[in-house]
C-alpha cells in the first residue's frame, strides 16, 4: 500500500505538471491578487517564520480563516472544533474544554495527566504552549489557524515530530477597526466576542483589545437511584481577553506588548458507565445522551495568564527579533471516573448502571504552573538569492500536580467526598536550542532549503503519596517518595528542494528529522505493580526521533479560480513514546516502541467556478503500524475475583487474566490509538446579491473513519466512522452579518473515547445545537 501511494504521488507530480501548467496562464502567477474579485484570494502563512504565499511554501500546510473559521466555530465550541476539519488532524479530550490532545498523521498521545508530553506542538503568536491547560486557550479574534504536518524540527524545534497547530491573532494597526459578534443557541448558549483597535499616537503607538465570553447550561440530568433529578452536567462559563499595544519609536524598530487571560468554570468530561456491551461495537440501547446516574462530583476550573513582548529591529540587510513570553496558571478537574453509582459489593439496587466493580472518583489539579520562553532570532531581508534565519531558544517550566482519590460510599473510614489517597508531583523542565536555516535560489525556478537545530532537554521530577485510608494494606505500602531525572540532546534537520514547474505549479520534496524529549509519568493512585513499592508507579520514556520523507505538488489553475495541493509522505518513528492508559488501573504508563511506521497522502482543493460559489475539499489517508515484536501492554480490566475480562481483546494474549489482574497482550502490528485511516472534509458557500449585501449559505462536513481508543485492540473500545456537518445561512453586507446556524446537523452520536479499567465506560461527541448570530465590523 505504501509503495502504491508513493508511486501514485510521483506519477501525479510528473504527469500533472504539463496539464496544470496549461490551465494556469503565465500572466497570472499564484502570488498575484485575484482579478476583479472573481478568483481565489491569496492565503498568506508564516509556516517558515516569514509571511509567504501558501502556494510557495514547500510544506504540507493547511490554513483555516475567514468564512470557514467563522462557520466551524459557531456556537462557542472549544478548540476540538478543528478535529477532522483539516487533513490528518484529530483533536480529542477526556477532560472537555481544559485539555485538548492533538494528533497529526496518527501521531499523538492519549495521556490524560497534566504533565503529558505531546508530539504535536501548539504555537500561539510565535510562543509554544507546552502544558495541556494552556493548549485549550479559546479561539477568538484570529487572523488564521495554520496546521503544519510533518516534523518541524528546525525553526520550531522542541517536541514537534508530528507537526504544529499554529494560531495567529489579529494585530494592532494604524487604522481604527474592530468587530462585535453575539450568538444565542441551544441550552441557553451564549457566545459573545469582539475587538477594537485604534491608533493612540498616530502611527507610533497603536493598540487592540479583544474579549470573549461564552456560557452554556448543563443539559444532562443526573438521575440518582431514587429517580430524582439533580446536578445538570455539561454546562460552563468562560471568559478570555487579550490586550496588545504596538510601539514603533522609529521606522525600523517595533515593540509589540501583549497580555492574555482565561477563566473557565464548568463541568468536567462526563463519563457514562457501561454504555458498551461486551462482544459488540458501538453504543448500546441503555445509552441516553440526556441522562446519567452518578454519585460523584463533576466540576472544572481553569485560570491562565500571559505577558509577552515581540521586538523587531530592522538593521537593513537583517532583522533582529526577540520573543519573550511568560505564562502562569492553575486548574482543577474532578469527575466520577467509574461513570455510575455504588459498587457491586453493595445490595442490589444500590449500584449501577450495570456492573461497577469499585468506586472511582478522582481530582487532578495544577496548583502552580509557570512557563517562561525566550527566543532571539536573526533573519535576512531583501530578495537576493540567499535568505536565512538563525537563533537560540530557551524554555523553562515549573509544574505542580496534585491527584486525589475520593470515596463515594460513605463507609465509616471514608466519609463522602473525603480524600483517601493523595499524590503530589513536582516537575521542573529546562530546554534550549540553537538553530539555523537557509534558502538559496539556484535558478529562477529551483531553490533549496536546509536547516539544522541542536536540542538539549532536562527534566527533574519528584512524586510523593501521602494518604492511603481506603487501601492501607493493599497497594503501595509502605508509602514514600520517588525522584526521577531524564535528559536528552539531539540534532534535528530538514532539507527541501522546491521547483517552480510553471507559473501555476510548484513541486517540492522534503526530508526531515524530528525529536521529542524524554518524559516521565508518575500517576500513582492505582499503579499496577508486583513488588508492592512506590517505585513501580513511575515510568520514563527515552527520546523519540522521526525520519520523514515527503513529496508534493501545489498548483493553481483556471486563471486563479482553482487551487489543488497534494502530497505523499512516509516516516519511521524510532523509540516511539507511547502511553498505556488504563488497563486494570486508573493510570498512565510510558512505553518505548522500537519503531512506528507511517505513510499516507494529503490533499487540499479549493474552487470558485463562478464568483458567488466557493467549494473546498480536503482528504487524507494515514496508515500507522507499531513495529516491535516484544511490546506488550495490559488490556482492559477484569470484573472481580472471577477474572473475567471486561472486553473482547483481539490481540494475542501473552499472560491471561487472573483475579483482579488484566491480561497482558502483544500489540505488535497495531495501529496507533485515535488514528483513523481516512479523514475527509468539504465545504460549499453560495451567495446571492440582495440590496447592498448578499444572502448566503455555508455548509461544512467532516468525516473520519474508525478509531481505536487504546494501544490494544478490542471489539468494544473502538468507534465507528463519524460524520458531522454544519450549516450557516444569513445576510451579509460590508459591515453587518445576521445568520442562523446549526452544528452536528444530523445529530450524529458516537463514542469518541473510553475508560477500560473499571467497566465499559465511554464518552461521546457533542450534540446538535441551533442558534442565531448577529455581528458587525468597522
Order of alpha helices (4+ residues) and beta strands (2+ residues): alpha-beta-beta-beta-alpha-beta-beta-beta-beta-alpha-beta-beta-beta-beta-beta-beta-beta-beta-beta-beta-beta-beta-beta-beta-beta-beta-beta-beta-beta-beta-beta-beta-beta-beta-beta-beta-beta-beta-beta-beta-beta-beta-beta-beta-beta-beta
